[in-house]
Amino acid sequence: MRVNGVCNQRFHANEDELQKWIKVYTERYGPYFWYDEQDWEEHRRKEAAETQAAEAKRLQEERLDPVVTLLATAAGRPLRAKEKRLIESLPDKQMNVFADLMADVVNGLNKAASFYPTHGYGHYFED
């Protein structure tokens, strides 16, 4: 907002009037009415960095979700924070090996359970 020196001093001396004009300009031009080109450039850089960080986080969660779901199912409970951090710390190659191993474990348990039918109180009989 461009004003002469007298108005500038008056606005800064009277907080109520200053807030009134800030409100008027915010309604007219938006919350960044006072930005110049340098401010806009910095604002766009920050927004781009935040967007990149959010996308990286989404991709990381998307990559980890099958493993976390598999482990939570196998454990019969949600994973604890430290367990999730351990999984997140694995590089992609190790994560894929780990995911394949856990899938084999879960599939192996399912096959073993279906191979030996239970009778009565959980006893297995091989006929």
N, C-alpha and C positions, 0 to 999 in steps of 0.2 A: 504494500500500500504506500503510494508516494504521497507524502504530505510535506508542507513547509516546516521550517524549524520551530515556529511558534506552536503549531498544532502537534508536532512531535513531542515537544516538552509538555504540552497540556495532556496528551494521552498518557505519557509516562508518569506524570504527576497524579493522575486520576485513574486508579485501577478499574473502577466501574466503567468509565468511558472507554478505556482500552479494551476491556472484555466485550463491551457492546460492539465495537468495531470489528474485533476478531470474530465474533459470532456472525455479524452481517457478512463479512467476507468469506467465512467458512461456508455459509449457506449459499452464497452466490457462486463461489469458485471451487469449493471443496476444501478438504482439510490441509491440502498442500499449497494453498494460495500464495504463500510467501516464497516458494521454491524458485530459484533461478536455474539456469542451464546446468551448472555444476551440481546443484542439489539433485536435480532430476537424473543426471547421469549416475550419481552415487546411489540414488534410490533404485534405479533400474538394475544396477550391479547387485545390490543387496537382494532384490526380489529374485533375480536370476539365480543367485547362490542359494537362496532358500528353496526355490523350485527344484534345483539340482539335488539338494540335500534330501528333500522330501521324496523325489523320484528314486534316489539311491536307497533310501530307507524302505520304500515300497518294494523295490526289486529284491532287496535283501530279505524282507519278510516273505515275499513270494517264493524265493529260493528255499528258505528254511521251513516254510509251512508244512510241506509233506513229511519232512523228517520229524518235526516237532509233533505233528499229529500221530505219526507212526509210533514214536516213543511214548507219547502220552497214552495211546491205546494199549501198547504193550505193558506199560507200567500200571494201567488202570487208574490213573490220576493225572491231573494237570502237572506239567513240569514246573519245577521251582525256578526262581530267577537265576540262581547260580548255574543250574543245568542248562538253561537257555543261553546264558553267556558263554558256557563252554562250547555249545554247538555253534554259536555265532563266531567264535574265535577260530574255527576250523577253516582252512583254505578250501576253495572249491573242489579241488581234486580229492582231498581227504574227505570232504563232505559227501561226495558221490560214492566213495568206497564205503563210508560208514552207513549211508542210506541203503545201499545194496545189501550190506551185511545184516542190517536190522530187518530189512524186508525178508531176507532168507530165514532169519531167526523166527520171525512171526509166522511166516508160511510153514516153516518146519514144525513149529508148535501146533499149528492147526492140523497139519497132516498127521502128526503123531497122535493127537487127540481123536481124530476121526478113524485112525487105523485100529486102535484098540477101543472097542465099545465098552462103556462102563456098565456094570450090573450092580444094582443094590447100592451099597454105601461107598461108591467111588472106587471099588476094586476093579482092576483090569484082569481079564482072562484071555489067554491066547488059546484058541481051540485048534 
